[in-house]
């Protein structure tokens, strides 16, 4: 399939494609779930359609999300505003699943100790083996931490508003700057994306976690949760 021309893609189309890609689904698989055709899913992703609410509901279900999220209604709303799920339970996540949840790239939060105390900020990351790659600017708190080999914390999470469940993964360990130019260039070229915050973020930093942990909140009856009173 030829690459999608994003200049001709609606906001809805971008969200459909992003969610489908996140789930690892083909257009054919989404079409089968939604009772549609692959061609129409392509039209939704690549053009500017106005599908009816009935089909949007089916499409949201097929993509395991909500109409509000799919249409961008909640894009500026902080996650976690829904009520807690009835009978929800928290479970520890083992290290292997933590790495699987991180996938190979995404956006998370870094916690470092700055000049005025702890600082937390979001940034996009790339998984490289069993390390986390960041790109940052000189003289940022993260760059200073890397220069001294300080420990930082990195957190990534996901909230399923519709079913009041989700997960979080936490990595803690020393961070270092990749000073070798060839090595740094290779890591940049292999990265999924340039920094979301913009240009002039050329310092390549690697987190080598000494501790990887995670927690998951499950609600009985929600997708992916065994039936019964206990998740």
C-alpha positions as CSV (number, residue, x, y, z in Angstrom):
1,X,0.0,0.0,0.0
2,X,1.5,3.4,-0.9
3,X,2.3,5.8,1.9
4,X,-0.6,8.0,3.1
5,X,-0.5,11.6,2.0
6,X,-1.1,13.3,5.4
7,X,-1.7,16.7,3.8
8,X,-5.1,15.2,2.5
9,X,-6.0,13.5,5.8
10,X,-8.6,14.8,8.2
11,X,-8.1,15.0,12.0
12,X,-10.5,12.0,12.2
13,X,-8.5,10.1,9.6
14,X,-5.2,10.7,11.5
15,X,-6.8,9.4,14.7
16,X,-8.2,6.4,13.0
17,X,-4.8,5.5,11.4
18,X,-2.9,6.2,14.6
19,X,-5.2,4.0,16.7
20,X,-5.3,1.2,14.1
21,X,-1.5,1.3,13.9
22,X,-1.2,1.2,17.7
23,X,-3.4,-1.9,17.8
24,X,-1.4,-3.5,14.9
25,X,-4.5,-3.9,12.8
26,X,-4.8,-3.8,9.0
27,X,-7.6,-1.9,7.2
28,X,-9.1,-5.3,6.4
29,X,-9.2,-6.3,10.1
30,X,-10.8,-3.0,11.1
31,X,-13.3,-3.3,8.3
32,X,-14.3,-6.8,9.4
33,X,-14.7,-5.6,13.0
34,X,-16.8,-2.6,12.0
35,X,-18.9,-4.4,9.4
36,X,-17.5,-2.2,6.6
37,X,-15.0,-2.6,3.7
38,X,-11.2,-1.9,3.6
39,X,-11.9,0.7,0.8
40,X,-14.2,2.7,3.1
41,X,-11.7,2.6,6.0
42,X,-9.1,3.9,3.5
43,X,-11.5,6.8,2.5
44,X,-11.9,7.6,6.2
45,X,-8.2,7.7,6.7
46,X,-7.2,9.6,3.6
47,X,-10.0,11.9,2.7
48,X,-12.5,14.2,4.5
49,X,-15.7,12.1,5.1
50,X,-18.5,12.8,7.5
51,X,-19.6,9.4,8.7
52,X,-22.8,9.0,10.6
53,X,-22.8,8.5,14.4
54,X,-24.0,4.9,14.0
55,X,-20.9,4.0,12.0
56,X,-18.7,6.0,14.3
57,X,-19.8,4.0,17.2
58,X,-19.1,0.7,15.4
59,X,-15.7,2.0,14.3
60,X,-14.8,3.1,17.8
61,X,-15.7,-0.3,19.1
62,X,-13.6,-1.9,16.4
63,X,-10.7,0.2,17.4
64,X,-11.3,-0.4,21.1
65,X,-11.8,3.3,21.9
66,X,-14.6,5.8,22.2
67,X,-16.3,8.1,19.8
68,X,-15.1,11.1,21.9
69,X,-11.5,10.0,21.7
70,X,-11.7,9.1,18.0
71,X,-13.2,12.5,17.1
72,X,-10.8,14.5,19.3
73,X,-13.4,15.7,21.7
74,X,-11.2,14.7,24.7
75,X,-7.9,15.8,23.1
76,X,-7.4,18.7,25.5
77,X,-8.9,17.0,28.5
78,X,-6.6,15.5,31.2
79,X,-7.0,11.7,31.4
80,X,-8.6,10.1,34.5
81,X,-11.7,12.2,34.9
82,X,-14.0,9.1,34.8
83,X,-15.1,7.5,38.1
84,X,-13.3,4.5,39.5
85,X,-14.5,1.1,38.1
86,X,-16.7,-1.0,40.3
87,X,-14.6,-3.8,41.8
88,X,-11.4,-2.6,40.3
89,X,-8.1,-4.3,41.4
90,X,-4.5,-3.4,41.1
91,X,-1.9,-5.9,39.9
92,X,1.8,-5.9,39.5
93,X,3.3,-6.2,36.0
94,X,6.4,-8.2,35.5
95,X,9.4,-6.8,33.7
96,X,8.8,-8.6,30.4
97,X,5.3,-7.2,30.1
98,X,6.6,-3.7,31.1
99,X,8.9,-3.6,28.1
100,X,6.1,-5.0,25.9
101,X,3.8,-2.2,27.0
102,X,6.4,0.5,26.3
103,X,6.5,-0.9,22.7
104,X,9.4,0.6,20.7
105,X,8.5,4.3,21.0
106,X,6.0,6.8,22.5
107,X,5.6,9.7,24.8
108,X,6.3,9.5,28.5
109,X,7.5,11.6,31.5
110,X,10.9,12.1,32.9
111,X,11.6,13.1,36.5
112,X,15.0,14.7,37.3
113,X,16.4,16.8,40.1
114,X,16.9,20.4,38.8
115,X,18.2,23.5,40.3
116,X,15.0,24.2,42.1
117,X,14.2,20.6,43.1
118,X,12.4,17.8,41.3
119,X,11.2,18.5,37.8
120,X,8.9,16.4,35.6
121,X,8.3,16.9,31.9
122,X,7.0,15.0,28.9
123,X,9.1,13.9,26.0
124,X,9.1,11.3,23.3
125,X,11.3,8.3,23.6
126,X,12.7,5.3,21.7
127,X,13.4,1.8,23.1
128,X,16.9,0.6,22.2
129,X,17.5,-2.9,23.4
130,X,16.9,-2.6,27.1
131,X,17.6,1.1,27.3
132,X,15.5,4.2,26.6
133,X,16.7,6.9,24.1
134,X,15.9,10.5,24.5
135,X,17.0,13.6,22.5
136,X,17.2,16.8,24.3
137,X,18.9,20.3,24.1
138,X,22.0,21.3,25.8
139,X,21.7,22.7,29.4
140,X,18.3,21.2,30.0
141,X,17.8,19.4,33.3
142,X,18.0,16.0,31.5
143,X,21.2,17.0,29.7
144,X,22.7,18.1,33.1
145,X,21.7,14.8,34.7
146,X,23.2,12.9,31.8
147,X,26.5,14.8,32.1
148,X,26.8,13.8,35.7
149,X,25.5,10.2,35.3
150,X,22.7,11.0,37.8
151,X,19.7,8.7,38.3
152,X,16.3,9.7,36.8
153,X,12.8,8.2,36.7
154,X,10.9,7.6,33.5
155,X,7.2,6.8,33.5
156,X,4.7,5.8,30.7
157,X,1.0,5.0,31.2
158,X,-2.3,4.4,29.5
159,X,-5.8,5.2,30.7
160,X,-8.9,3.5,29.3
161,X,-11.5,6.1,30.3
162,X,-14.4,4.0,29.0
163,X,-13.8,1.1,31.4
164,X,-11.9,3.0,34.2
165,X,-8.8,0.9,33.9
166,X,-5.2,1.3,32.7
167,X,-1.5,0.7,33.4
168,X,1.7,2.5,34.2
169,X,5.3,1.5,33.8
170,X,8.2,3.0,35.8
171,X,11.9,2.8,35.0
172,X,14.6,4.1,37.4
173,X,18.4,4.3,36.7
174,X,21.4,6.3,35.6
175,X,21.3,8.3,32.4
176,X,24.3,9.2,30.2
177,X,25.0,11.3,27.1
178,X,26.2,9.5,24.0
179,X,29.3,11.5,23.2
180,X,30.6,9.4,20.3
181,X,29.4,11.3,17.2
182,X,29.0,8.2,15.0
183,X,27.1,6.3,17.7
184,X,24.9,9.3,18.3
185,X,24.2,9.8,14.6
186,X,23.3,6.1,14.3
187,X,20.8,6.3,17.2
188,X,19.2,9.5,15.7
189,X,18.8,7.9,12.3
190,X,17.2,4.8,13.9
191,X,14.7,6.9,16.0
192,X,11.0,6.8,15.0
193,X,10.6,10.5,15.4
194,X,12.5,13.8,16.0
195,X,11.6,15.5,19.3
196,X,8.0,16.7,19.4
197,X,9.2,19.9,21.1
198,X,11.1,21.0,18.0
199,X,14.6,21.4,16.6
200,X,18.0,22.1,18.3
201,X,17.6,19.0,20.5
202,X,20.7,17.2,19.3
203,X,22.0,15.7,22.6
204,X,21.4,11.9,22.6
205,X,20.8,10.5,26.0
206,X,20.3,6.9,27.1
207,X,18.6,5.7,30.3
208,X,19.9,2.3,31.6
209,X,17.3,1.2,34.1
210,X,18.3,-0.7,37.1
211,X,14.7,-1.1,38.2
212,X,11.7,-1.8,36.0
213,X,8.2,-2.0,37.5
214,X,4.6,-1.6,36.5
215,X,1.1,-1.7,37.8
216,X,-2.2,-2.4,36.1
217,X,-5.8,-1.5,37.2
218,X,-8.4,-4.0,35.9
219,X,-12.1,-3.7,36.2
220,X,-14.3,-6.9,36.1
221,X,-16.2,-7.2,32.9
222,X,-14.0,-4.8,30.9
223,X,-12.2,-5.9,27.7
224,X,-9.2,-8.1,28.5
225,X,-10.4,-8.9,32.0
226,X,-11.6,-12.4,32.9
227,X,-15.2,-12.6,33.9
228,X,-16.2,-13.0,37.5
229,X,-15.8,-10.8,40.6
230,X,-12.1,-10.9,40.4
231,X,-10.0,-9.6,37.4
